[in-house]
Amino acid sequence: MENKHRNSNRNYKKQYSREYGKDKKPLSPQTYRFRRVLGDILSYLKSLPEEETFKICQSQYESQLTELLNNGFTWGYSYPIPVHDTDFGALEKKEWAAIRAIVRKQEYGVTNQKR
């Protein structure tokens, strides 16, 4: 009986390590930077308490990301993108385009409402 318990515990440990990343590959610096930038932008959008400000910020972010793709810089918005200067040049155009597409699809939801 005791032997059976040991085997099931071993199987659980194998399954746990597969599911929760003991064997996961480390992120490349580029992937980490992309996820961090996207996370910062989305967390700021989710922090806005009113739907109207959310819509304005979302449209300004989309415009700014388009400017980043075309010009490599952005200037003069009331909701500046919360990203460090070094990230502007470090991310590739396709990554900025992916961030723009994700920002465009965001919707005002329960996470934005006052608690």
N, C-alpha and C positions, 0 to 999 in steps of 0.2 A: 504494500500500500504506500509506503513512504517513497519507494522508487518511482511510482507513478506520479506523485506530486512533484518530484524533482524534475522529471522530464517536461511536465506541463509548464513549470516555471522557466525552464530553459527556452522553450518555444515562445513564451511570452516575451522574454528578454530579446530574442532575435527579432520578433515582430516589432517590438517597441523601438529597437535601434534602427530598423528599416524605415519606420513611419516618422520618427522624430529626429532624423538627421544626424545620427552619430557618423554615418558613412557619407554624408553629403560633401560635395566638393566646395571648397571656399569660393566666394564670389570674386570675380575679377574687379579691379578698381573701377573700370568703366561701368559695369553692371551695378556696382554699389552706388556710384555717383548718380546714375539714372534713377534708381529706386529712391534714393534719398531726395533728389530734386522733385520727383513726382509725389512722394509722400509729403514733403513740405507744402507743395501747392495744394494738394487735396485736403490736407489737414486745415489749412487756412480757409479754404472754401467751406469746409464743414463747420468752422467756428463762427461763421456769420449768422446772426440770429434772425434776420429778416429776409424774406424771399426776394424783396425788391433789391436789396443790396447784394444778395447772392447773384441775381441775374446781371446786375451792372458789373460786378467783379468778374464774373465768368466771361462776359463779352470783352471786357478790357484785357483779361488774361489771353483770350484767343487772339486779339489784335496784337498784343505784345509778342506772343509766340510767333505770329506771322512775321512781325518785324525782325525777330531774332533769326528766323529762317532766311529772310531776304537780305537784311543789312548786317546782321551780327550784333546789333545793339538795339536798345529801346530807351525811350525817354518821355517823361512828362505825363504820367498817368496818376490818377488818384489812388489806385490800388496797384502798387508796384509788385512785381513777382518776387516772392520771398526766397530768392536764390542768390548765393554768393557770386561775386564777379568771376572767380576762377571757373565756375561751372558753365558760364556762358560760352567760353571758348573751348572747353573740354568736351562737351557733348557734341555729337555729330548731328547733321541736319535731319537724318532719319529719326534720331531719338527725339529731337525737338518736335518733329511732325507727329510722332507717336504720343508725346505728352499733350500736344494741342488737340489731337483726336480724343484722348481720354478726358481732357477738361471739357471739351464740347459736349460729351455725353453725360456729364454729371448732372444730377437733378437735385433740387432742393428737397430735403427729406426730414425724417424724424430726428436725425442726429443734429440738425441745424436749429431745431426749435429750443426755446429757453427751457431750462430745467427747473 
